[in-house]
Structure formats: C-alpha cells, structure tokens
Amino acid sequence: MAKKLAIIASKGTLDGAYPPFLLASTAVALGFEVKIFFTFYGLQ
C-alpha cells in the first residue's frame, strides 16, 4: 500500500506558500503520494 500525505495550504502570503511545497517535494522524494489542497484564503 502506498504512503499518502495530504497538505492543507491556508496562508495567503508567499512566505506561507513555501512550506507546503517544501514538505510535498520532500515527501515525494521519500515515496509518498502527495496532494495539496489550497483553501480560498490560500489562493489569495
């Protein structure tokens, strides 16, 4: 069974956008299937 990770991005700033992508890229390198969900405020 594949390892899966879901990340919720809820910050509307550039500083708040980097951590989800950093976590996701690290998890993918470790073999995880990753999904990032952006809340409406996270798309601002």
mmCIF file of the N, C-alpha and C atoms, coordinates in Angstrom:
data_MODEL
# 
_entry.id   MODEL 
# 
loop_
_atom_site.group_PDB 
_atom_site.id 
_atom_site.type_symbol 
_atom_site.label_atom_id 
_atom_site.label_alt_id 
_atom_site.label_comp_id 
_atom_site.label_asym_id 
_atom_site.label_entity_id 
_atom_site.label_seq_id 
_atom_site.pdbx_PDB_ins_code 
_atom_site.Cartn_x 
_atom_site.Cartn_y 
_atom_site.Cartn_z 
_atom_site.occupancy 
_atom_site.B_iso_or_equiv 
_atom_site.pdbx_formal_charge 
_atom_site.auth_seq_id 
_atom_site.auth_comp_id 
_atom_site.auth_asym_id 
_atom_site.auth_atom_id 
_atom_site.pdbx_PDB_model_num 
ATOM 1   N N  . MET A 1 1  ? 0.844  -1.176 0.000  1.00 0.00 ? 1  MET A N  1 
ATOM 2   C CA . MET A 1 1  ? 0.000  0.000  0.000  1.00 0.00 ? 1  MET A CA 1 
ATOM 3   C C  . MET A 1 1  ? 0.889  1.239  0.000  1.00 0.00 ? 1  MET A C  1 
ATOM 4   N N  . ALA A 1 2  ? 0.575  2.199  -0.861 1.00 0.00 ? 2  ALA A N  1 
ATOM 5   C CA . ALA A 1 2  ? 1.377  3.410  -0.990 1.00 0.00 ? 2  ALA A CA 1 
ATOM 6   C C  . ALA A 1 2  ? 1.142  4.341  0.200  1.00 0.00 ? 2  ALA A C  1 
ATOM 7   N N  . LYS A 1 3  ? 2.192  5.032  0.584  1.00 0.00 ? 3  LYS A N  1 
ATOM 8   C CA . LYS A 1 3  ? 2.072  6.029  1.641  1.00 0.00 ? 3  LYS A CA 1 
ATOM 9   C C  . LYS A 1 3  ? 1.486  7.288  1.019  1.00 0.00 ? 3  LYS A C  1 
ATOM 10  N N  . LYS A 1 4  ? 0.569  7.929  1.736  1.00 0.00 ? 4  LYS A N  1 
ATOM 11  C CA . LYS A 1 4  ? -0.100 9.115  1.208  1.00 0.00 ? 4  LYS A CA 1 
ATOM 12  C C  . LYS A 1 4  ? -0.001 10.255 2.209  1.00 0.00 ? 4  LYS A C  1 
ATOM 13  N N  . LEU A 1 5  ? 0.052  11.476 1.675  1.00 0.00 ? 5  LEU A N  1 
ATOM 14  C CA . LEU A 1 5  ? 0.114  12.668 2.513  1.00 0.00 ? 5  LEU A CA 1 
ATOM 15  C C  . LEU A 1 5  ? -0.785 13.734 1.913  1.00 0.00 ? 5  LEU A C  1 
ATOM 16  N N  . ALA A 1 6  ? -1.624 14.336 2.738  1.00 0.00 ? 6  ALA A N  1 
ATOM 17  C CA . ALA A 1 6  ? -2.468 15.450 2.314  1.00 0.00 ? 6  ALA A CA 1 
ATOM 18  C C  . ALA A 1 6  ? -2.041 16.686 3.092  1.00 0.00 ? 6  ALA A C  1 
ATOM 19  N N  . ILE A 1 7  ? -1.861 17.796 2.382  1.00 0.00 ? 7  ILE A N  1 
ATOM 20  C CA . ILE A 1 7  ? -1.431 19.048 2.998  1.00 0.00 ? 7  ILE A CA 1 
ATOM 21  C C  . ILE A 1 7  ? -2.489 20.099 2.698  1.00 0.00 ? 7  ILE A C  1 
ATOM 22  N N  . ILE A 1 8  ? -2.889 20.859 3.709  1.00 0.00 ? 8  ILE A N  1 
ATOM 23  C CA . ILE A 1 8  ? -3.846 21.949 3.525  1.00 0.00 ? 8  ILE A CA 1 
ATOM 24  C C  . ILE A 1 8  ? -3.082 23.259 3.610  1.00 0.00 ? 8  ILE A C  1 
ATOM 25  N N  . ALA A 1 9  ? -3.083 24.019 2.509  1.00 0.00 ? 9  ALA A N  1 
ATOM 26  C CA . ALA A 1 9  ? -2.410 25.320 2.467  1.00 0.00 ? 9  ALA A CA 1 
ATOM 27  C C  . ALA A 1 9  ? -3.460 26.403 2.684  1.00 0.00 ? 9  ALA A C  1 
ATOM 28  N N  . SER A 1 10 ? -3.314 27.155 3.778  1.00 0.00 ? 10 SER A N  1 
ATOM 29  C CA . SER A 1 10 ? -4.347 28.135 4.122  1.00 0.00 ? 10 SER A CA 1 
ATOM 30  C C  . SER A 1 10 ? -3.804 29.544 4.319  1.00 0.00 ? 10 SER A C  1 
ATOM 31  N N  . LYS A 1 11 ? -2.560 29.780 3.970  1.00 0.00 ? 11 LYS A N  1 
ATOM 32  C CA . LYS A 1 11 ? -1.979 31.111 4.131  1.00 0.00 ? 11 LYS A CA 1 
ATOM 33  C C  . LYS A 1 11 ? -2.004 31.848 2.800  1.00 0.00 ? 11 LYS A C  1 
ATOM 34  N N  . GLY A 1 12 ? -2.273 33.145 2.837  1.00 0.00 ? 12 GLY A N  1 
ATOM 35  C CA . GLY A 1 12 ? -2.386 33.927 1.613  1.00 0.00 ? 12 GLY A CA 1 
ATOM 36  C C  . GLY A 1 12 ? -1.133 34.704 1.258  1.00 0.00 ? 12 GLY A C  1 
ATOM 37  N N  . THR A 1 13 ? -0.002 34.370 1.874  1.00 0.00 ? 13 THR A N  1 
ATOM 38  C CA . THR A 1 13 ? 1.238  35.091 1.591  1.00 0.00 ? 13 THR A CA 1 
ATOM 39  C C  . THR A 1 13 ? 2.245  34.165 0.921  1.00 0.00 ? 13 THR A C  1 
ATOM 40  N N  . LEU A 1 14 ? 3.245  34.762 0.302  1.00 0.00 ? 14 LEU A N  1 
ATOM 41  C CA . LEU A 1 14 ? 4.283  33.965 -0.339 1.00 0.00 ? 14 LEU A CA 1 
ATOM 42  C C  . LEU A 1 14 ? 5.068  33.169 0.704  1.00 0.00 ? 14 LEU A C  1 
ATOM 43  N N  . ASP A 1 15 ? 5.314  33.769 1.862  1.00 0.00 ? 15 ASP A N  1 
ATOM 44  C CA . ASP A 1 15 ? 6.012  33.051 2.942  1.00 0.00 ? 15 ASP A CA 1 
ATOM 45  C C  . ASP A 1 15 ? 5.211  31.845 3.422  1.00 0.00 ? 15 ASP A C  1 
ATOM 46  N N  . GLY A 1 16 ? 3.909  31.922 3.343  1.00 0.00 ? 16 GLY A N  1 
ATOM 47  C CA . GLY A 1 16 ? 3.070  30.806 3.751  1.00 0.00 ? 16 GLY A CA 1 
ATOM 48  C C  . GLY A 1 16 ? 2.899  29.755 2.669  1.00 0.00 ? 16 GLY A C  1 
ATOM 49  N N  . ALA A 1 17 ? 3.301  30.083 1.439  1.00 0.00 ? 17 ALA A N  1 
ATOM 50  C CA . ALA A 1 17 ? 3.154  29.135 0.328  1.00 0.00 ? 17 ALA A CA 1 
ATOM 51  C C  . ALA A 1 17 ? 4.340  28.182 0.228  1.00 0.00 ? 17 ALA A C  1 
ATOM 52  N N  . TYR A 1 18 ? 5.506  28.590 0.680  1.00 0.00 ? 18 TYR A N  1 
ATOM 53  C CA . TYR A 1 18 ? 6.697  27.746 0.549  1.00 0.00 ? 18 TYR A CA 1 
ATOM 54  C C  . TYR A 1 18 ? 6.660  26.460 1.388  1.00 0.00 ? 18 TYR A C  1 
ATOM 55  N N  . PRO A 1 19 ? 6.269  26.497 2.659  1.00 0.00 ? 19 PRO A N  1 
ATOM 56  C CA . PRO A 1 19 ? 6.303  25.264 3.468  1.00 0.00 ? 19 PRO A CA 1 
ATOM 57  C C  . PRO A 1 19 ? 5.515  24.087 2.894  1.00 0.00 ? 19 PRO A C  1 
ATOM 58  N N  . PRO A 1 20 ? 4.285  24.282 2.393  1.00 0.00 ? 20 PRO A N  1 
ATOM 59  C CA . PRO A 1 20 ? 3.590  23.116 1.820  1.00 0.00 ? 20 PRO A CA 1 
ATOM 60  C C  . PRO A 1 20 ? 4.334  22.503 0.633  1.00 0.00 ? 20 PRO A C  1 
ATOM 61  N N  . PHE A 1 21 ? 4.921  23.351 -0.223 1.00 0.00 ? 21 PHE A N  1 
ATOM 62  C CA . PHE A 1 21 ? 5.660  22.826 -1.369 1.00 0.00 ? 21 PHE A CA 1 
ATOM 63  C C  . PHE A 1 21 ? 6.950  22.141 -0.935 1.00 0.00 ? 21 PHE A C  1 
ATOM 64  N N  . LEU A 1 22 ? 7.600  22.667 0.081  1.00 0.00 ? 22 LEU A N  1 
ATOM 65  C CA . LEU A 1 22 ? 8.816  22.040 0.599  1.00 0.00 ? 22 LEU A CA 1 
ATOM 66  C C  . LEU A 1 22 ? 8.496  20.678 1.216  1.00 0.00 ? 22 LEU A C  1 
ATOM 67  N N  . LEU A 1 23 ? 7.446  20.620 2.022  1.00 0.00 ? 23 LEU A N  1 
ATOM 68  C CA . LEU A 1 23 ? 7.020  19.346 2.611  1.00 0.00 ? 23 LEU A CA 1 
ATOM 69  C C  . LEU A 1 23 ? 6.608  18.349 1.530  1.00 0.00 ? 23 LEU A C  1 
ATOM 70  N N  . ALA A 1 24 ? 5.884  18.829 0.527  1.00 0.00 ? 24 ALA A N  1 
ATOM 71  C CA . ALA A 1 24 ? 5.414  17.942 -0.539 1.00 0.00 ? 24 ALA A CA 1 
ATOM 72  C C  . ALA A 1 24 ? 6.573  17.380 -1.350 1.00 0.00 ? 24 ALA A C  1 
ATOM 73  N N  . SER A 1 25 ? 7.531  18.227 -1.712 1.00 0.00 ? 25 SER A N  1 
ATOM 74  C CA . SER A 1 25 ? 8.654  17.737 -2.521 1.00 0.00 ? 25 SER A CA 1 
ATOM 75  C C  . SER A 1 25 ? 9.508  16.745 -1.735 1.00 0.00 ? 25 SER A C  1 
ATOM 76  N N  . THR A 1 26 ? 9.659  16.968 -0.436 1.00 0.00 ? 26 THR A N  1 
ATOM 77  C CA . THR A 1 26 ? 10.404 16.025 0.400  1.00 0.00 ? 26 THR A CA 1 
ATOM 78  C C  . THR A 1 26 ? 9.659  14.695 0.505  1.00 0.00 ? 26 THR A C  1 
ATOM 79  N N  . ALA A 1 27 ? 8.347  14.770 0.700  1.00 0.00 ? 27 ALA A N  1 
ATOM 80  C CA . ALA A 1 27 ? 7.550  13.546 0.813  1.00 0.00 ? 27 ALA A CA 1 
ATOM 81  C C  . ALA A 1 27 ? 7.571  12.742 -0.485 1.00 0.00 ? 27 ALA A C  1 
ATOM 82  N N  . VAL A 1 28 ? 7.504  13.418 -1.625 1.00 0.00 ? 28 VAL A N  1 
ATOM 83  C CA . VAL A 1 28 ? 7.560  12.719 -2.915 1.00 0.00 ? 28 VAL A CA 1 
ATOM 84  C C  . VAL A 1 28 ? 8.907  12.026 -3.073 1.00 0.00 ? 28 VAL A C  1 
ATOM 85  N N  . ALA A 1 29 ? 9.980  12.691 -2.645 1.00 0.00 ? 29 ALA A N  1 
ATOM 86  C CA . ALA A 1 29 ? 11.313 12.087 -2.728 1.00 0.00 ? 29 ALA A CA 1 
ATOM 87  C C  . ALA A 1 29 ? 11.414 10.836 -1.848 1.00 0.00 ? 29 ALA A C  1 
ATOM 88  N N  . LEU A 1 30 ? 10.598 10.776 -0.797 1.00 0.00 ? 30 LEU A N  1 
ATOM 89  C CA . LEU A 1 30 ? 10.595 9.618  0.100  1.00 0.00 ? 30 LEU A CA 1 
ATOM 90  C C  . LEU A 1 30 ? 9.569  8.563  -0.308 1.00 0.00 ? 30 LEU A C  1 
ATOM 91  N N  . GLY A 1 31 ? 8.896  8.772  -1.429 1.00 0.00 ? 31 GLY A N  1 
ATOM 92  C CA . GLY A 1 31 ? 7.983  7.764  -1.943 1.00 0.00 ? 31 GLY A CA 1 
ATOM 93  C C  . GLY A 1 31 ? 6.516  7.949  -1.599 1.00 0.00 ? 31 GLY A C  1 
ATOM 94  N N  . PHE A 1 32 ? 6.141  9.100  -1.097 1.00 0.00 ? 32 PHE A N  1 
ATOM 95  C CA . PHE A 1 32 ? 4.747  9.366  -0.756 1.00 0.00 ? 32 PHE A CA 1 
ATOM 96  C C  . PHE A 1 32 ? 3.979  9.855  -1.983 1.00 0.00 ? 32 PHE A C  1 
ATOM 97  N N  . GLU A 1 33 ? 2.679  9.584  -1.985 1.00 0.00 ? 33 GLU A N  1 
ATOM 98  C CA . GLU A 1 33 ? 1.769  10.225 -2.933 1.00 0.00 ? 33 GLU A CA 1 
ATOM 99  C C  . GLU A 1 33 ? 1.229  11.450 -2.205 1.00 0.00 ? 33 GLU A C  1 
ATOM 100 N N  . VAL A 1 34 ? 1.388  12.639 -2.791 1.00 0.00 ? 34 VAL A N  1 
ATOM 101 C CA . VAL A 1 34 ? 1.059  13.881 -2.085 1.00 0.00 ? 34 VAL A CA 1 
ATOM 102 C C  . VAL A 1 34 ? -0.032 14.654 -2.816 1.00 0.00 ? 34 VAL A C  1 
ATOM 103 N N  . LYS A 1 35 ? -0.953 15.206 -2.038 1.00 0.00 ? 35 LYS A N  1 
ATOM 104 C CA . LYS A 1 35 ? -1.964 16.115 -2.560 1.00 0.00 ? 35 LYS A CA 1 
ATOM 105 C C  . LYS A 1 35 ? -1.945 17.363 -1.692 1.00 0.00 ? 35 LYS A C  1 
ATOM 106 N N  . ILE A 1 36 ? -1.985 18.531 -2.350 1.00 0.00 ? 36 ILE A N  1 
ATOM 107 C CA . ILE A 1 36 ? -2.046 19.806 -1.633 1.00 0.00 ? 36 ILE A CA 1 
ATOM 108 C C  . ILE A 1 36 ? -3.398 20.439 -1.930 1.00 0.00 ? 36 ILE A C  1 
ATOM 109 N N  . PHE A 1 37 ? -4.124 20.793 -0.868 1.00 0.00 ? 37 PHE A N  1 
ATOM 110 C CA . PHE A 1 37 ? -5.409 21.471 -1.011 1.00 0.00 ? 37 PHE A CA 1 
ATOM 111 C C  . PHE A 1 37 ? -5.213 22.930 -0.619 1.00 0.00 ? 37 PHE A C  1 
ATOM 112 N N  . PHE A 1 38 ? -5.575 23.841 -1.523 1.00 0.00 ? 38 PHE A N  1 
ATOM 113 C CA . PHE A 1 38 ? -5.477 25.271 -1.249 1.00 0.00 ? 38 PHE A CA 1 
ATOM 114 C C  . PHE A 1 38 ? -6.857 25.801 -0.882 1.00 0.00 ? 38 PHE A C  1 
ATOM 115 N N  . THR A 1 39 ? -6.980 26.351 0.329  1.00 0.00 ? 39 THR A N  1 
ATOM 116 C CA . THR A 1 39 ? -8.239 26.984 0.713  1.00 0.00 ? 39 THR A CA 1 
ATOM 117 C C  . THR A 1 39 ? -8.357 28.282 -0.068 1.00 0.00 ? 39 THR A C  1 
ATOM 118 N N  . PHE A 1 40 ? -9.535 28.872 -0.039 1.00 0.00 ? 40 PHE A N  1 
ATOM 119 C CA . PHE A 1 40 ? -9.721 30.112 -0.792 1.00 0.00 ? 40 PHE A CA 1 
ATOM 120 C C  . PHE A 1 40 ? -8.772 31.196 -0.306 1.00 0.00 ? 40 PHE A C  1 
ATOM 121 N N  . TYR A 1 41 ? -8.539 31.258 0.996  1.00 0.00 ? 41 TYR A N  1 
ATOM 122 C CA . TYR A 1 41 ? -7.596 32.246 1.518  1.00 0.00 ? 41 TYR A CA 1 
ATOM 123 C C  . TYR A 1 41 ? -6.174 31.912 1.073  1.00 0.00 ? 41 TYR A C  1 
ATOM 124 N N  . GLY A 1 42 ? -5.884 30.636 0.888  1.00 0.00 ? 42 GLY A N  1 
ATOM 125 C CA . GLY A 1 42 ? -4.564 30.222 0.432  1.00 0.00 ? 42 GLY A CA 1 
ATOM 126 C C  . GLY A 1 42 ? -4.296 30.571 -1.019 1.00 0.00 ? 42 GLY A C  1 
ATOM 127 N N  . LEU A 1 43 ? -5.329 30.891 -1.785 1.00 0.00 ? 43 LEU A N  1 
ATOM 128 C CA . LEU A 1 43 ? -5.165 31.280 -3.187 1.00 0.00 ? 43 LEU A CA 1 
ATOM 129 C C  . LEU A 1 43 ? -5.021 32.776 -3.363 1.00 0.00 ? 43 LEU A C  1 
ATOM 130 N N  . GLN A 1 44 ? -5.119 33.524 -2.290 1.00 0.00 ? 44 GLN A N  1 
ATOM 131 C CA . GLN A 1 44 ? -5.083 34.978 -2.364 1.00 0.00 ? 44 GLN A CA 1 
ATOM 132 C C  . GLN A 1 44 ? -3.752 35.495 -2.824 1.00 0.00 ? 44 GLN A C  1 
# 
